[in-house]
Amino acid sequence: MPSDTSGIHINTKRRWLADAVELVSSMRFAISLLTLIAIASTIGTVLKQNEPMPNYVNQFGPFWFDIFSKLGLYSVYSTWWFLLIMAFLVTSTSLCVARNGPKMLSDMRNWRENVREQSLRNFRHKAEWTAAASPADLAARLETRIKDNGYRVKLVAKDDAILVTAKKGAANKLGYIFAHSAIIIICLGALLDSDMPIRFQQWFYGKTPFAGSGIIAQIPAQHRLSVNNPTFRGNTLIPEGASSSTAIIPQQSGVLIQDLPFTIKLNRFVIDYYSTGMPKLFASDVTVRDNETGKTFSSTIKVNEPLIYNGVAVYQSSFEDGGSKLKLTAWPMAGVADRTFEVAGEVNGSTPLRNAKENGKDNDYTVEWSGFRALNIENLKNNNNGSQDARAVNQNFNRQLADKLDAHLGSGAKTANSKDLKNVGPSVQYKLRDKTGQAHEFMNYMRPIQVDGAYVYLAGMRDQPDQPFRYLRIPADDEDSVAEWMRLRAALADPALRERAAQRYASHAMSDNRNAPADMREQLQKSAAKGLSLFAGSGEGDGRQSGFIAVSRFLERMPAQDQEKAADIFMKILNGSLWDLWQVARENAGLKPMPVDERHARFLQLATNALADTGFYQAPVYLQLHDFTEVKASVLQVTRSPGKKVVYFGCLLLVLGVFSMLYIRERRLWIWIRPRSADAVDGDSGSGSDGGSHALLAMSTQRKTLDFEREFETLKAQLTQQA
């Protein structure tokens, strides 16, 4: 009794194992796995992989960031569940090949010679005929004819008959084996080129990502990967004239440093543009030195033309600024001072800014230089709308410009019509950080840009990296500089100059109207002084109550029925007093008054709008670029991918397998030849002394097609002619 129970247990276990193998090796299981892999690959393609974690927090927010992080979507191809799916796919496909491959190979070699005459009569495609020749002679003739049609033929002697068996297209079964083996080979090749070898080193050799900052050569060994690392994919940024012998491999919590077996020196970076501003060609002229042998050679790395040396491929990936040298003039944006000072910096570096004053108080700032572009291609076709409201056009232009600026080029670089494009010149991007750590980001253009028929300097500012830039438009003066606007800004902040301007405005107004009451002059002077004070934001320390906002809030306190009339009078007084303020400021600087004409009136209008917008430009200085030395840097992708050739071989097998299954049709043919019966001989006057032969033809294929029908009819006609 115990032995019977043990036997039942063993049989149950074997049955369970057989069922599991049957499930894993089934077609539906493999298709399900391929569907999951396709979904995961789509996610990995749409969602950038292995980016710094703060990037994902900014993009998705804390809630979805945490969910996506738990699912491993930031590194899909190295998550445990993706690797498990790949392992099941390899196992499933391997079992398919192991179970069916030997059977298919055996069937390819099998002539299927154990058929019987009666079974051949049950085939759909069959034919019978008689011949005067003996079975042996007929079999020999039929063998020759069948071979002429590309079949392999074998004659098998039966008891009283001869069986002619033939086959063609047996390689169709190789297609199945090739296609399934290709999936296994491609998966193994992909595994070789994945980051599993790096993860293995992290698990067992204590390698950890480096999350700090410092000189690459001084980073400790636990953050570095050996030159013998079997597979890696990293990037290296090399400024012109500099060298690099390492690559950076990004990780979720930092970077790993990959030591290279050679040193690359960037001699020159070449970039050429189309008329639209898009790059036509960029390439790196480099010198490579083998770190082991000291051998050196020169090469040019272009897009799709990599440098391959010592098993490592170096691709041209992109380009960046390599530390351009910048010289700028700092113009005060607060207080009564208008004296400038020089500032120098280097892209990706920082510069202390100790001469800046904010609200009349010293405030130490640091300028963090984040970017420089020597070329900005913009589409300015729609920026000459003089009929629109100036501030509405300003906002529209700001939004278009900020939304479309490319990482290296201007927004117009992607515009199809090159006639509307214009190079608006260099620009500089930087962050201004105060001593508390708070920072705003700025982007200023070096040259004035024509907008609405007037030339203005664009000074952009934003609070967060994901926000568009808002642009202050400073009008260019007669010397194509910002000096006159800065002089007017400083004068507006000076109470003494505002008072003088109010007096001058009242005097000019009274001289034009000699019949006005005697106290009119004093009233005009007070109104002009009040308007300038409101517009300047006097008494409002943060400047948010300056410009047109302060004026509108002042007017809102008046009765509603008087506001429109009061606003008209107030703006006339403000415009006139601002003109006189400008002239007073020029007199203080020892300059002649500006002539009263349309051009300078237009300048004052633009200057007034810019002064009203300074409230959002939260910076103590405006940094104007006036000289630079551009330094380009090439970004190279460095890879070692031993699985590449394995994957190529797998792809070749896959192509061969698919073509074999689709375009090679297996056909089998049998002819059963036996002597004719005595009755048939008596009724056949033309028979020989041996009585002749009777032939039964049968033919089969895996897929019934019109081509097969035609082939059968053709063979049938050819073979029956041998009668």
ABEGO torsion letter per residue (X at the ends): XAAAAAAAAAAAAAAAAAAAAAAAABAAAAAAAAAAAAAAAAAAAABBBGBBAAAAAAAAEAAAAAAAAAAGAABAAABAAAAAAAAAAAAAAAAAAAAAAAAAAAAAABAGAABBAAAAAABABBBBBBBABBAAAAAAAAAAAAAAAGBBBBBBBBAABBBBBBBBGAAAAAAAAAAAAAAAAAAAAAAAABAAAAAAAAAAAGBBBBABBEBAAABBAAABBBAABABBBBBBBBBBGBBBABBBBBBAAEBBBBBBABBBBBABBBBBBBAAGBBABBBBBBBBBBAAAGBBBBBBBBBGBBBBBGGBBBBBABBBBAGBBBBBBBBBABEABABBBBBBBBBGBBBBBAABBBGGBBBBBBBBBABBBABBBBBAAAAABAABBAAAAAAAAAAAAAAABBAABBAAAABABAAABBBAEBBBBBBBBBAAGBBBBBBBBABBBBBGGBBBBBBBBBABAABBBBBBBBBBBAAGBAAAAAAAAAAAABAAAAAAAAAAAAAAAAAABAABBAAAAAAAAAAAAAAAAAAAGBGBAAGAABEAAAAAAAAAABBAAAAAAAAAAAAAAAAAAAAAAAAAAAAAAGBBBBBBBAAAAAAAAAAAAAAAAAAABBBABBBBBABBBBBBBBBBBBBBBAAAAAAAAAAAAAAAAAAAAAABBBBBBBBBBBBBBAAAAAABAABBAAGEBBBBBBBBBABBBAAAAAAAAAAAAAAAAAX
